[in-house]
Amino acid sequence: MKSVRCSTIVLAAGCVMALAGGVFIWAFDEILRSQVVKNVQLREGGFTYDIWKDVPVEFHMSVYVWDITNPRQVVRGDKPKLVQRGPFVYREYRKKANITFNENGTVSYREYRHYRFSRERSVASDDFVFTTINVPVLEQVWTFAEHICEVLGEGKSFSLENNVGQSGGMTLLRLRCLEY
């Protein structure tokens, strides 16, 4: 008799726990879902709004440049000798403006970004001068070379190396990092 009573109590307790667990899972899911929507939904004065509007994380952009150390020889047609310089680090600032909450639940805004040079994180000042390839001029020379090859026909060639050297150094630029 005792074992039947004990089995009945264990069975009843198991059913109650299973029912309570099912209700708890459903209730927990609903509570969690409502809290996520309440706290994550982007609305003015909400928990995430200030973090979204003014991101508290610092963003840094590291810039590396290729410095041509033999520009005179390159102008004469030699291969460039390159040295990587950097990092030159800039802190990125982001600001959201013209924030509009639309009726369809979306948000429209304009994000502005500006950069400030970080001397303490960089290897040199942003006045550092380096020599690099003038890509727009080089692209024009390359396009011209392809056009000449088409005009001359098959079997004819146009030496890009010789013509880069004849361009009078226009294919190279001396820049300061802040101009790059």
C-alpha positions in Angstrom: 0.0 0.0 0.0 2.8 2.3 0.9 4.5 1.8 -2.5 1.3 2.6 -4.4 0.8 5.8 -2.4 4.4 6.8 -2.9 4.2 6.1 -6.6 1.0 8.2 -6.8 2.6 11.1 -5.0 5.8 10.9 -7.3 3.6 10.7 -10.4 1.5 13.7 -9.3 4.6 15.7 -8.3 6.1 14.9 -11.7 3.0 16.0 -13.6 2.8 19.2 -11.6 6.5 19.9 -12.3 6.1 19.1 -16.0 3.1 21.5 -16.2 4.9 24.2 -14.2 8.0 23.8 -16.5 5.9 24.1 -19.7 4.2 27.3 -18.3 7.5 28.6 -17.1 9.1 28.1 -20.5 6.2 29.9 -22.3 6.1 32.7 -19.7 9.9 33.1 -19.7 9.9 33.3 -23.5 7.2 36.0 -23.5 8.9 38.0 -20.7 12.3 37.8 -22.4 10.8 38.8 -25.7 9.0 41.8 -24.2 12.1 42.9 -22.3 14.3 42.7 -25.5 11.8 44.7 -27.5 11.4 47.2 -24.7 15.2 47.7 -24.2 16.5 47.3 -27.7 13.9 49.1 -29.7 15.3 52.4 -30.9 13.2 55.3 -29.5 14.1 58.6 -28.1 14.9 58.4 -24.4 15.2 54.6 -24.7 18.1 52.5 -23.2 19.9 52.1 -26.5 19.1 55.5 -28.1 22.0 57.4 -26.5 24.5 54.6 -27.2 23.3 54.5 -30.8 23.3 58.2 -31.3 26.7 58.9 -29.7 28.7 55.6 -29.9 30.9 55.4 -26.8 33.5 53.2 -28.5 36.6 54.9 -30.0 37.3 54.1 -33.6 40.8 54.4 -35.0 41.9 54.1 -38.6 45.6 53.2 -39.3 47.0 54.3 -42.6 50.1 52.9 -44.1 51.8 54.3 -47.2 54.3 53.0 -49.7 57.3 55.4 -50.0 59.3 55.2 -53.2 62.9 55.7 -52.0 64.5 56.0 -55.5 62.2 58.5 -57.4 65.0 59.7 -59.7 65.7 56.2 -60.9 62.0 55.5 -61.3 61.6 58.5 -63.6 64.5 57.1 -65.7 62.6 53.8 -66.0 64.1 51.8 -63.1 61.9 49.7 -60.8 60.8 51.5 -57.7 62.2 50.5 -54.3 59.4 50.7 -51.8 59.3 51.1 -48.1 56.1 50.8 -46.1 55.7 53.7 -43.7 53.2 53.9 -40.9 51.0 53.5 -39.1 49.6 57.0 -39.2 46.6 56.8 -36.9 43.4 58.9 -37.1 40.6 58.9 -34.5 37.2 58.7 -36.1 34.3 60.7 -34.7 30.8 59.9 -35.7 27.7 62.1 -35.2 24.2 61.4 -36.2 22.0 64.3 -37.1 18.5 65.0 -38.6 17.1 62.0 -36.8 13.5 61.3 -37.8 11.3 58.5 -36.4 9.0 57.5 -39.3 5.5 56.3 -39.0 6.4 52.9 -40.5 8.7 52.1 -37.6 12.0 53.0 -39.3 14.5 55.7 -38.4 16.0 58.1 -40.9 19.2 60.0 -40.1 22.4 61.5 -41.5 25.7 60.3 -40.1 28.7 62.6 -40.3 32.3 61.4 -39.8 35.4 63.3 -39.3 39.0 62.3 -38.4 41.6 63.8 -36.1 45.2 62.8 -36.4 46.5 60.9 -33.3 50.2 61.8 -33.0 50.7 59.6 -29.9 49.6 56.5 -31.8 51.5 57.3 -35.0 55.1 56.7 -36.0 55.6 60.3 -37.2 53.6 63.5 -37.6 51.0 63.9 -40.4 53.5 66.3 -42.1 55.7 63.3 -43.0 56.5 63.6 -46.7 56.6 60.5 -48.9 56.8 59.8 -52.6 54.2 57.6 -54.3 52.7 56.8 -57.6 50.3 59.3 -59.2 47.6 56.8 -59.9 45.3 59.1 -62.1 48.3 60.0 -64.4 49.5 56.4 -64.5 46.0 55.2 -65.4 45.9 57.7 -68.3 49.4 56.5 -69.5 48.2 52.9 -69.3 45.0 53.6 -71.2 47.0 55.5 -73.8 49.4 52.6 -74.1 46.5 50.1 -74.7 45.0 52.4 -77.3 48.3 52.7 -79.1 48.7 48.9 -79.1 45.2 48.6 -80.7 46.1 51.2 -83.4 49.4 49.6 -84.2 47.9 46.2 -84.4 49.2 42.7 -83.4 52.9 42.1 -83.3 53.6 45.8 -82.3 54.3 46.7 -78.7 54.4 49.8 -76.7 56.8 49.9 -73.8 55.0 51.3 -70.7 58.3 51.4 -68.8 60.0 53.6 -71.4 57.0 55.9 -71.6 56.5 56.2 -67.9 60.1 57.4 -67.7 59.5 59.9 -70.5 56.5 61.5 -68.7 58.9 63.8 -66.8 58.1 62.4 -63.4 54.4 63.3 -63.5 53.7 59.7 -62.5 55.2 60.4 -59.1 53.8 62.6 -56.3 55.4 64.0 -53.1 52.7 64.2 -50.5 52.3 64.8 -46.8 50.3 62.2 -45.0 47.6 64.7 -44.2 47.1 65.2 -48.0 46.8 61.5 -48.7 
